[in-house]
Amino acid sequence: MLSYWFCFVLMVYLFLISLLSFFFGVYFLLNDIVYFFEYELFMFNSVQFVMTLLFDWISLIFMGLVIFISSLIIYYSEDYMSGDLFFDRFIILVLLFVFSMVFMILSPNLISILLGWDGLGLVSYCLVVYYQNINSFNSGMITALSNRVGDSMLLMSISWLFSYGSWNYFMYVDFFFINFDFNLISLLIIIASLTKSAQLPFSAWLPLAMAAPTPVSSLVHSSTLVTAGVYLLIRFNPLYVDGYFSSFLMFISLITMFMAGVCANFEFDLSKIIAFSTLSQLGLMMFILSFGCIYLAYFHLLVHALFKASLFMCSGGIIHNFNNCQDIRFLGNLLIQMPLICVCIIISSLCLCGIPFLSGFYSKDLILDSFSMGWSSVFSYLFLYISAGLTVSYSIRLIYYLMISDFCFSSFHCCFDISWIMLFTISLMVGFSVFGGCFLMWVLFPSPYLVLLPFYMKLMILFFCFSGVLVGYYVGIYNMNDLMLNYYFKGVFMFFGNMWFLPFFSVSVSYYFLKSGFVINVVDYGWFELLGGQGFSLIIFCFSKFNQFIQNSIFNLFLILIFIWFFFLFFF
């Protein structure tokens, strides 16, 4: 098993690489530098198969953030996964995951993007089924099958671009506008991004992927897998901005935000509540992308990765301390027993809510103000602000259940703050969550934004935030167990507590597709074989038998021919 010092050295090595990548990204941003490396592998029928790498400030800063979070996750896992027999395998899978994400970030070529994209899907499946039980296996199958839809869309876009001679998407953007190819490739790329970022109707796999170990959830659901779709749309932004697909993307993201916020207020699983919050923030990123604010979405992507990773790490510490219990109805009054972890959870949740001068405030407030300044419909305006209020609601509800409510676990269970390794990584991540927002805003937006809004529109944000605080507090105070068992409200709780029945829909669709595999299997053993190798073999066998029959009966045939000859000679 890997030693403690190996994990520490690996963490330091990755941390230094992340700092180097981040500083290079800032240098490229300030000096407007872009490096494009292209190496031709071979050429086939005037189509160049090349390996390309794009180094600009967007890819370098995002790559630095991913490697930084991965370094802390690896060091955090040294203590969290200390009793695991296959810890070496776990670290290798995490490193493969990071390598796939870095490969996808640096690739402007659809072929190399697909390699990193498929690597993310394959390694994420291996990590989701890491705990070998039936729940992990089912979750891994839903995750893999949902992501395969996006993989097929990328394959179709690659095949469609075959006639253009290259797969470097930015080379043909200027020629695609008002074109059938433009519309088709835009649709394929958007669907691929929706599947990887778990937007409707592909949202079921994200909470189910919580079957993976908590360090994996911190990595997958904060800065890598689920943000790959958003990053792809940031790169492909000329394909859908100012078109019909922007309205489609806006509608899908708004419904996803609203659904995730409502379902998080009905959920009692600690990890799934944070997963729903990730789903809500992904919807916010997709929404602001559809609105045309590319750099705002990128800014919120970076900030969200910081405080969401700290939230997952804190929840992992609580679950680890409570013998894998994740029901928040049993976890109460932790502020006295685990004060440091509780302070970190409160700070991360306040960052998620967008409390002023924390990291989430700089991105979310700017997003809401920028959207309010532009053109919008009443539907999108209300759904965006209601979803922002629901974010505050489930965050306050989670804080109430963990800090204020009664402790309902075993009376003899002793709670205490976890080991110094986990506390060190969590504290470092929380520190970056607090100060990362203002620092990134100073770097990415050196000139200030001028936001001019009426007084009542500025107060709209505060109104929905305070409404969310009241709703979350009263939902936490009143025990809903009796209401959940009520005959009239049972269906409502089942509908909202099961993601609007999306998991059942996903399982049913996957079941029928897998069931059709038996039909294809019968076809493979049926007329496919008769027209293929088995049929050809049968024809040759029949000719061989006929030839053998002729050769064995050649003497009898000769006698018969002689008899017929004498017969005709005698009578005619």
C-alpha positions as CSV (number, residue, x, y, z in Angstrom):
1,M,0.0,0.0,0.0
2,L,1.2,3.5,-0.8
3,S,2.8,5.2,2.2
4,Y,1.9,8.5,3.8
5,W,5.1,10.2,2.5
6,F,4.3,9.1,-1.0
7,C,0.9,10.7,-0.9
8,F,2.4,13.8,0.7
9,V,5.1,14.1,-2.0
10,L,2.5,13.5,-4.7
11,M,0.3,16.3,-3.2
12,V,3.2,18.7,-3.1
13,Y,4.2,17.9,-6.7
14,L,0.7,18.4,-8.0
15,F,0.3,21.6,-6.0
16,L,3.4,23.1,-7.5
17,I,2.2,22.1,-11.0
18,S,-1.1,23.8,-10.3
19,L,0.6,27.0,-9.1
20,L,2.8,27.0,-12.2
21,S,-0.2,26.5,-14.5
22,F,-2.2,29.2,-12.8
23,F,0.6,31.8,-12.9
24,F,1.2,31.0,-16.6
25,G,-2.5,31.4,-17.2
26,V,-2.5,34.9,-15.5
27,Y,0.6,35.8,-17.5
28,F,-1.0,34.7,-20.8
29,L,-4.2,36.7,-19.8
30,L,-2.4,39.9,-19.1
31,N,-0.2,39.7,-22.2
32,D,-2.8,38.2,-24.5
33,I,-0.7,35.2,-25.5
34,V,-2.0,32.0,-27.1
35,Y,0.2,29.0,-28.0
36,F,-1.1,26.4,-30.5
37,F,0.9,23.2,-31.0
38,E,0.0,20.9,-33.9
39,Y,1.7,17.6,-34.8
40,E,0.5,15.7,-37.9
41,L,0.2,12.0,-37.2
42,F,-0.8,10.9,-40.7
43,M,-3.0,11.9,-43.6
44,F,-5.8,9.9,-45.1
45,N,-7.8,11.0,-48.2
46,S,-6.9,14.7,-47.7
47,V,-8.0,14.5,-44.1
48,Q,-5.2,15.4,-41.5
49,F,-5.1,13.3,-38.4
50,V,-3.2,15.7,-36.0
51,M,-2.5,16.0,-32.3
52,T,-3.2,19.5,-31.2
53,L,-2.7,21.4,-27.9
54,L,-4.1,24.9,-27.1
55,F,-2.4,26.8,-24.3
56,D,-4.3,30.0,-23.5
57,W,-5.4,31.7,-20.3
58,I,-8.8,29.8,-20.2
59,S,-7.2,26.3,-20.4
60,L,-4.2,27.1,-18.1
61,I,-6.2,28.6,-15.3
62,F,-8.8,25.9,-15.3
63,M,-6.1,23.2,-15.5
64,G,-4.4,24.7,-12.6
65,L,-7.6,24.7,-10.5
66,V,-8.3,21.0,-11.4
67,I,-4.8,19.9,-10.4
68,F,-4.9,22.0,-7.2
69,I,-8.2,20.4,-6.1
70,S,-6.9,17.0,-7.1
71,S,-3.7,17.4,-5.0
72,L,-5.7,18.2,-1.9
73,I,-8.1,15.3,-2.6
74,I,-5.3,12.8,-2.9
75,Y,-3.8,13.9,0.5
76,Y,-7.3,13.9,2.0
77,S,-7.9,10.3,0.7
78,E,-4.7,9.1,2.5
79,D,-6.7,9.3,5.8
80,Y,-10.2,8.9,4.5
81,M,-9.4,5.6,2.6
82,S,-6.8,4.5,5.1
83,G,-8.5,1.1,5.8
84,D,-9.0,0.3,2.2
85,L,-7.2,-2.7,0.8
86,F,-7.0,-1.3,-2.7
87,F,-5.9,2.2,-2.0
88,D,-3.2,2.0,-4.7
89,R,-5.8,1.3,-7.3
90,F,-7.9,4.2,-6.0
91,I,-5.0,6.7,-6.4
92,I,-4.2,5.4,-9.9
93,L,-7.8,5.9,-10.9
94,V,-7.9,9.4,-9.5
95,L,-4.7,10.2,-11.4
96,L,-6.1,8.8,-14.6
97,F,-9.2,10.9,-14.1
98,V,-7.2,14.0,-13.7
99,F,-5.1,13.2,-16.8
100,S,-8.2,12.7,-18.9
101,M,-9.6,16.0,-17.7
102,V,-6.4,17.9,-18.5
103,F,-6.2,16.2,-21.9
104,M,-9.8,17.4,-22.6
105,I,-9.0,20.9,-21.4
106,L,-6.0,21.4,-23.7
107,S,-7.6,19.9,-26.8
108,P,-9.1,22.1,-29.5
109,N,-9.5,19.0,-31.7
110,L,-12.7,16.9,-31.6
111,I,-10.8,13.7,-31.9
112,S,-8.6,14.5,-28.9
113,I,-11.5,15.9,-27.0
114,L,-13.3,12.6,-27.5
115,L,-10.3,10.7,-26.1
116,G,-10.4,12.8,-22.9
117,W,-14.2,12.8,-22.8
118,D,-14.3,9.0,-23.0
119,G,-11.5,8.7,-20.5
120,L,-13.6,10.7,-18.0
121,G,-16.6,8.5,-18.6
122,L,-14.7,5.2,-18.2
123,V,-12.7,6.2,-15.1
124,S,-15.8,7.7,-13.5
125,Y,-17.6,4.4,-14.0
126,C,-14.7,2.6,-12.4
127,L,-14.8,5.0,-9.4
128,V,-18.6,4.9,-9.0
129,V,-18.5,1.1,-8.8
130,Y,-15.5,1.2,-6.5
131,Y,-17.5,-0.1,-3.6
132,Q,-18.6,-3.4,-5.0
133,N,-22.3,-3.7,-4.2
134,I,-25.5,-3.8,-6.1
135,N,-26.3,-0.1,-5.5
136,S,-22.9,1.0,-6.8
137,F,-23.3,-1.2,-9.8
138,N,-26.7,0.2,-10.7
139,S,-25.5,3.8,-10.2
140,G,-22.5,3.1,-12.4
141,M,-24.6,1.6,-15.1
142,I,-27.0,4.7,-15.2
143,T,-23.9,7.0,-15.1
144,A,-22.2,5.1,-18.0
145,L,-25.3,4.8,-20.2
146,S,-26.3,8.4,-19.7
147,N,-22.8,9.7,-20.7
148,R,-22.7,7.4,-23.7
149,V,-25.4,9.5,-25.2
150,G,-23.0,12.5,-25.2
151,D,-20.2,10.3,-26.6
152,S,-22.4,9.3,-29.5
153,M,-23.2,12.9,-30.2
154,L,-19.5,13.8,-30.3
155,L,-18.9,10.8,-32.7
156,M,-21.6,12.0,-35.0
157,S,-20.2,15.5,-35.1
158,I,-16.7,14.1,-35.8
159,S,-18.1,12.1,-38.7
160,W,-20.0,15.1,-40.0
161,L,-16.8,17.2,-40.0
162,F,-14.9,14.5,-42.0
163,S,-15.7,16.3,-45.2
164,Y,-14.1,19.5,-44.1
165,G,-10.6,18.0,-43.8
166,S,-9.9,18.7,-40.1
167,W,-11.5,18.5,-36.7
168,N,-10.2,21.8,-35.3
169,Y,-13.5,23.4,-34.6
170,F,-12.4,27.0,-34.5
171,M,-11.0,26.8,-38.1
172,Y,-14.5,26.6,-39.6
173,V,-16.6,28.7,-37.2
174,D,-16.7,31.6,-39.6
175,F,-18.0,29.4,-42.4
176,F,-20.7,27.7,-40.4
177,F,-23.1,30.6,-39.8
178,I,-26.6,30.2,-41.4
179,N,-25.7,26.8,-42.6
180,F,-27.2,23.3,-42.2
181,D,-23.8,22.0,-40.9
182,F,-23.7,24.8,-38.4
183,N,-27.2,23.9,-37.0
184,L,-26.5,20.2,-36.9
185,I,-23.1,20.4,-35.2
186,S,-24.4,23.0,-32.8
187,L,-27.3,20.7,-31.8
188,L,-24.9,17.7,-31.4
189,I,-22.4,19.6,-29.2
190,I,-25.2,21.0,-27.0
191,I,-26.7,17.6,-26.4
192,A,-23.3,16.2,-25.6
193,S,-22.7,19.0,-23.1
194,L,-26.2,18.5,-21.5
195,T,-25.5,14.8,-20.8
196,K,-22.1,15.4,-19.3
197,S,-23.3,18.3,-17.1
198,A,-26.5,16.4,-16.1
199,Q,-29.1,18.8,-17.4
200,L,-32.6,17.7,-18.1
201,P,-33.5,15.0,-19.1
202,F,-30.1,13.5,-18.2
203,S,-30.1,14.6,-14.5
204,A,-30.7,11.3,-12.9
205,W,-27.1,10.1,-12.9
206,L,-25.6,12.9,-10.9
207,P,-27.2,12.1,-7.5
208,L,-26.8,8.4,-8.2
209,A,-23.0,8.9,-8.7
210,M,-22.9,9.6,-4.9
211,A,-22.3,5.9,-4.5
212,A,-18.6,6.6,-5.2
213,P,-16.2,7.4,-2.3
214,T,-16.6,10.9,-1.0
215,P,-13.1,12.1,-2.2
216,V,-14.2,11.1,-5.7
217,S,-17.5,13.1,-5.2
218,S,-15.4,16.1,-4.2
219,L,-13.4,15.8,-7.4
220,V,-16.1,14.7,-9.8
221,H,-18.9,16.9,-8.8
222,S,-16.9,20.1,-8.3
223,S,-14.2,20.7,-10.9
224,T,-13.9,17.8,-13.4
225,L,-16.6,15.6,-14.8
226,V,-19.8,17.7,-14.5
227,T,-18.0,20.9,-15.5
228,A,-16.7,19.2,-18.7
229,G,-19.9,20.0,-20.5
230,V,-19.9,23.6,-19.4
231,Y,-16.2,24.0,-20.5
232,L,-17.1,22.4,-23.9
233,L,-19.8,25.0,-24.4
234,I,-17.4,27.8,-23.4
235,R,-15.0,26.6,-26.2
236,F,-17.9,26.2,-28.7
237,N,-19.6,29.4,-27.8
238,P,-19.8,30.8,-31.4
239,L,-21.9,27.8,-32.5
240,Y,-25.0,28.7,-30.3
241,V,-24.8,32.3,-29.2
242,D,-27.4,34.6,-30.9
243,G,-29.3,31.6,-32.4
244,Y,-32.3,29.4,-31.8
245,F,-30.3,27.0,-29.6
246,S,-29.6,29.7,-27.0
247,S,-33.3,29.9,-26.2
248,F,-33.4,26.1,-26.0
249,L,-30.4,26.0,-23.7
250,M,-31.9,28.8,-21.5
251,F,-35.2,26.8,-21.1
252,I,-33.4,23.5,-20.2
253,S,-31.1,25.2,-17.7
254,L,-33.9,27.1,-16.0
255,I,-36.0,24.0,-15.5
256,T,-32.9,22.1,-14.2
257,M,-32.1,24.8,-11.7
258,F,-35.7,24.9,-10.4
259,M,-36.0,21.1,-10.2
260,A,-32.7,20.7,-8.4
261,G,-33.6,23.4,-5.9
262,V,-37.0,21.9,-5.1
263,C,-35.7,18.4,-4.8
264,A,-32.8,19.4,-2.5
265,N,-35.4,20.8,0.0
266,F,-37.1,17.4,0.1
267,E,-33.9,15.3,0.3
268,F,-32.5,13.8,3.6
269,D,-29.3,12.3,2.2
270,L,-26.4,14.6,3.0
271,S,-24.4,13.7,-0.1
272,K,-27.4,14.0,-2.4
273,I,-28.3,17.4,-1.1
274,I,-24.9,18.7,-2.0
275,A,-25.2,16.9,-5.4
276,F,-28.5,18.7,-6.0
277,S,-26.8,22.0,-5.2
278,T,-24.1,21.1,-7.8
279,L,-26.9,20.4,-10.3
280,S,-28.5,23.8,-9.5
281,Q,-25.2,25.6,-10.0
282,L,-24.6,23.8,-13.3
283,G,-27.9,25.0,-14.5
284,L,-26.9,28.5,-13.5
285,M,-23.7,28.2,-15.6
286,M,-25.6,26.9,-18.6
287,F,-28.2,29.7,-18.2
288,I,-25.6,32.5,-18.2
289,L,-23.9,30.8,-21.2
290,S,-27.1,30.8,-23.1
291,F,-27.4,34.5,-22.3
292,G,-24.0,35.1,-24.0
293,C,-21.9,35.9,-20.9
294,I,-19.1,33.4,-21.6
295,Y,-16.5,34.8,-19.1
296,L,-19.1,35.2,-16.3
297,A,-19.9,31.5,-16.7
298,Y,-16.2,30.6,-16.6
299,F,-15.7,32.8,-13.5
300,H,-18.6,31.1,-11.7
301,L,-17.2,27.7,-12.8
302,L,-13.9,28.4,-11.1
303,V,-15.4,29.8,-7.9
304,H,-18.0,27.1,-7.6
305,A,-15.3,24.4,-7.9
306,L,-13.6,25.8,-4.8
307,F,-16.5,26.0,-2.3
308,K,-18.2,22.9,-3.6
309,A,-15.1,20.8,-3.1
310,S,-14.8,22.0,0.5
311,L,-18.5,21.2,1.0
312,F,-18.0,17.6,-0.2
313,M,-14.9,17.2,1.9
314,C,-16.7,18.4,5.0
315,S,-19.6,16.0,4.4
316,G,-17.1,13.2,3.9
317,G,-15.6,14.0,7.4
318,I,-19.1,13.8,9.0
319,I,-20.0,10.6,7.2
320,H,-16.7,9.0,8.1
321,N,-17.2,10.0,11.8
322,F,-20.8,8.6,11.9
323,N,-20.1,5.1,10.6
324,N,-21.3,5.9,7.0
325,C,-24.6,7.4,8.2
326,Q,-25.8,10.0,5.7
327,D,-29.4,10.8,6.9
328,I,-29.4,14.4,8.2
329,R,-32.3,13.5,10.5
330,F,-29.9,11.6,12.7
331,L,-27.1,14.2,12.5
332,G,-27.8,17.1,14.9
333,N,-26.2,19.4,17.4
334,L,-22.8,18.9,15.8
335,L,-21.6,22.4,16.5
336,I,-20.6,21.3,20.1
337,Q,-19.1,17.9,19.1
338,M,-17.4,18.8,15.8
339,P,-16.9,22.6,15.9
340,L,-14.1,22.9,13.2
341,I,-15.9,20.9,10.6
342,C,-19.2,22.7,11.3
343,V,-17.5,26.1,10.9
344,C,-16.1,25.0,7.6
345,I,-19.6,23.7,6.4
346,I,-21.2,27.0,7.4
347,I,-18.6,29.1,5.5
348,S,-18.9,26.9,2.4
349,S,-22.7,27.0,2.5
350,L,-22.6,30.8,2.9
351,C,-20.3,30.9,-0.1
352,L,-22.9,28.8,-2.0
353,C,-25.7,31.2,-0.9
354,G,-23.8,34.2,-2.2
355,I,-23.4,36.0,1.1
356,P,-21.6,39.4,0.5
357,F,-17.7,39.4,0.3
358,L,-17.5,35.6,0.2
359,S,-16.4,33.9,-3.1
360,G,-19.9,33.0,-4.3
361,F,-21.1,36.6,-4.0
362,Y,-18.7,37.9,-6.6
363,S,-20.0,35.6,-9.3
364,K,-23.6,35.1,-8.4
365,D,-24.4,38.7,-7.8
366,L,-22.7,39.7,-11.0
367,I,-24.6,37.1,-12.9
368,L,-28.0,38.2,-11.5
369,D,-27.2,41.9,-12.1
370,S,-26.0,41.3,-15.7
371,F,-29.0,39.2,-16.5
372,S,-31.4,41.9,-15.0
373,M,-29.8,44.5,-17.2
374,G,-30.4,42.6,-20.4
375,W,-33.5,41.6,-22.3
376,S,-35.4,38.7,-20.7
377,S,-38.9,37.3,-20.4
378,V,-40.9,37.2,-17.2
379,F,-40.7,33.4,-17.1
380,S,-36.9,33.3,-17.2
381,Y,-36.6,36.2,-14.7
382,L,-38.9,34.7,-12.1
383,F,-37.4,31.2,-12.4
384,L,-33.9,32.5,-12.0
385,Y,-34.7,34.4,-8.9
386,I,-36.8,31.6,-7.4
387,S,-34.0,29.2,-8.0
388,A,-31.6,31.5,-6.3
389,G,-33.9,31.7,-3.3
390,L,-34.2,27.9,-3.3
391,T,-30.4,27.7,-3.1
392,V,-30.5,29.7,0.2
393,S,-33.4,27.6,1.4
394,Y,-31.8,24.2,1.2
395,S,-28.5,25.6,2.5
396,I,-30.2,27.0,5.7
397,R,-32.2,23.7,6.0
398,L,-28.9,21.7,5.9
399,I,-27.3,24.0,8.5
400,Y,-30.3,23.7,10.8
401,Y,-30.4,19.9,10.6
402,L,-26.6,19.6,11.3
403,M,-26.1,22.3,13.9
404,I,-29.3,23.1,15.7
405,S,-31.6,20.1,15.6
406,D,-31.5,17.3,18.2
407,F,-28.9,14.6,18.1
408,C,-30.7,11.4,17.1
409,F,-27.9,9.0,16.5
410,S,-26.8,6.4,19.1
411,S,-26.5,7.8,22.6
412,F,-23.2,6.0,23.1
413,H,-21.6,7.3,19.9
414,C,-18.6,9.6,20.5
415,C,-18.2,12.5,18.0
416,F,-15.1,14.5,17.6
417,D,-13.2,16.5,14.9
418,I,-11.5,14.2,12.4
419,S,-7.7,13.8,12.0
420,W,-5.4,16.6,11.3
421,I,-4.8,15.5,7.7
422,M,-8.4,15.9,6.8
423,L,-8.7,19.1,8.8
424,F,-5.6,20.6,7.1
425,T,-7.0,19.9,3.6
426,I,-10.5,21.1,4.4
427,S,-9.2,24.3,6.1
428,L,-6.9,25.0,3.1
429,M,-9.8,24.5,0.7
430,V,-12.1,26.7,2.8
431,G,-9.5,29.5,2.9
432,F,-9.3,29.4,-0.9
433,S,-13.1,29.4,-1.0
434,V,-13.3,32.6,1.0
435,F,-10.6,34.6,-0.8
436,G,-10.6,32.9,-4.2
437,G,-13.6,34.8,-5.5
438,C,-12.3,38.4,-5.1
439,F,-8.8,37.3,-6.3
440,L,-10.2,35.7,-9.5
441,M,-12.5,38.7,-10.1
442,W,-9.5,41.1,-9.9
443,V,-7.6,38.9,-12.4
444,L,-10.4,38.1,-14.9
445,F,-12.2,41.4,-14.8
446,P,-9.6,44.2,-14.2
447,S,-12.0,46.9,-15.4
448,P,-15.2,47.2,-13.3
449,Y,-18.7,46.4,-14.6
450,L,-21.2,49.3,-14.5
451,V,-24.5,47.9,-13.4
452,L,-27.5,50.3,-13.5
453,L,-30.7,48.9,-12.1
454,P,-33.8,50.4,-10.5
455,F,-34.0,50.3,-6.7
456,Y,-36.7,47.6,-6.6
457,M,-34.7,45.3,-8.9
458,K,-31.7,45.5,-6.7
459,L,-33.9,44.7,-3.7
460,M,-35.3,41.7,-5.6
461,I,-32.1,39.7,-4.9
462,L,-32.3,40.5,-1.1
463,F,-36.0,39.7,-1.1
464,F,-35.6,36.2,-2.5
465,C,-32.6,35.5,-0.3
466,F,-34.4,36.4,2.9
467,S,-37.4,34.4,1.7
468,G,-35.2,31.4,1.2
469,V,-33.8,31.8,4.7
470,L,-37.3,31.8,6.1
471,V,-38.4,28.9,4.0
472,G,-35.3,26.8,4.9
473,Y,-35.6,27.6,8.6
474,Y,-39.3,26.7,8.9
475,V,-38.9,23.5,6.7
476,G,-36.2,22.5,9.1
477,I,-38.2,23.3,12.3
478,Y,-41.4,21.4,11.3
479,N,-40.8,17.7,11.1
480,M,-42.2,16.5,7.8
481,N,-42.2,12.8,8.7
482,D,-45.8,12.8,9.6
483,L,-46.7,14.9,6.6
484,M,-44.8,12.4,4.3
485,L,-46.9,9.5,5.6
486,N,-50.2,11.5,5.1
487,Y,-52.4,10.0,2.3
488,Y,-53.0,13.3,0.6
489,F,-49.4,14.6,0.6
490,K,-47.6,11.3,0.1
491,G,-47.7,11.5,-3.7
492,V,-46.3,15.1,-3.6
493,F,-43.4,14.1,-1.5
494,M,-42.7,11.0,-3.7
495,F,-42.8,13.3,-6.8
496,F,-40.4,15.9,-5.5
497,G,-38.3,13.5,-3.4
498,N,-37.6,11.3,-6.5
499,M,-36.4,14.1,-8.9
500,W,-39.8,14.3,-10.7
501,F,-39.5,10.5,-11.3
502,L,-36.5,11.1,-13.6
503,P,-34.5,8.1,-12.2
504,F,-37.4,5.7,-13.0
505,F,-37.6,7.2,-16.5
506,S,-33.8,6.7,-17.0
507,V,-33.9,3.2,-15.7
508,S,-36.9,2.3,-17.9
509,V,-35.4,3.7,-21.0
510,S,-32.0,2.0,-20.3
511,Y,-33.8,-1.3,-19.5
512,Y,-35.7,-1.4,-22.8
513,F,-32.5,-0.5,-24.7
514,L,-30.6,-3.3,-22.9
515,K,-33.6,-5.6,-23.5
516,S,-33.4,-5.0,-27.2
517,G,-29.9,-6.3,-27.0
518,F,-31.3,-9.9,-26.7
519,V,-33.2,-9.3,-30.0
520,I,-30.0,-8.1,-31.7
521,N,-28.3,-11.2,-30.2
522,V,-30.9,-13.4,-31.9
523,V,-30.4,-11.5,-35.1
524,D,-26.6,-12.1,-34.8
525,Y,-27.2,-15.8,-34.5
526,G,-30.0,-15.8,-37.2
527,W,-30.0,-14.3,-40.7
528,F,-26.8,-12.3,-40.1
529,E,-25.0,-15.7,-39.8
530,L,-26.9,-17.2,-42.8
531,L,-25.8,-14.3,-45.0
532,G,-22.3,-14.2,-43.4
533,G,-19.7,-16.7,-42.6
534,Q,-21.9,-19.5,-41.4
535,G,-24.1,-19.3,-44.6
536,F,-21.0,-19.4,-46.8
537,S,-19.7,-22.3,-44.9
538,L,-23.0,-24.2,-45.3
539,I,-23.0,-23.6,-49.1
540,I,-19.4,-24.9,-49.4
541,F,-20.4,-27.9,-47.3
542,C,-23.3,-28.8,-49.6
543,F,-21.2,-28.5,-52.7
544,S,-18.5,-30.7,-51.1
545,K,-21.1,-33.4,-50.2
546,F,-22.5,-33.3,-53.7
547,N,-19.0,-33.6,-55.2
548,Q,-18.2,-36.5,-52.9
549,F,-21.5,-38.2,-53.9
550,I,-20.6,-37.9,-57.6
551,Q,-17.1,-39.3,-57.0
552,N,-18.3,-42.2,-54.9
553,S,-21.0,-43.1,-57.5
554,I,-18.9,-42.6,-60.6
555,F,-18.8,-46.4,-61.4
556,N,-22.6,-46.8,-61.0
557,L,-23.1,-43.8,-63.1
558,F,-20.8,-45.4,-65.8
559,L,-22.9,-48.6,-65.8
560,I,-26.1,-46.7,-66.1
561,L,-24.8,-44.7,-69.0
562,I,-23.6,-48.0,-70.8
563,F,-27.1,-49.6,-70.2
564,I,-28.8,-46.5,-71.6
565,W,-26.5,-46.6,-74.7
566,F,-27.2,-50.3,-75.4
567,F,-30.9,-49.7,-74.9
568,F,-31.0,-47.0,-77.5
569,L,-28.7,-49.0,-79.9
570,F,-30.9,-52.2,-79.7
571,F,-34.3,-50.6,-80.2
572,F,-33.5,-47.6,-82.4
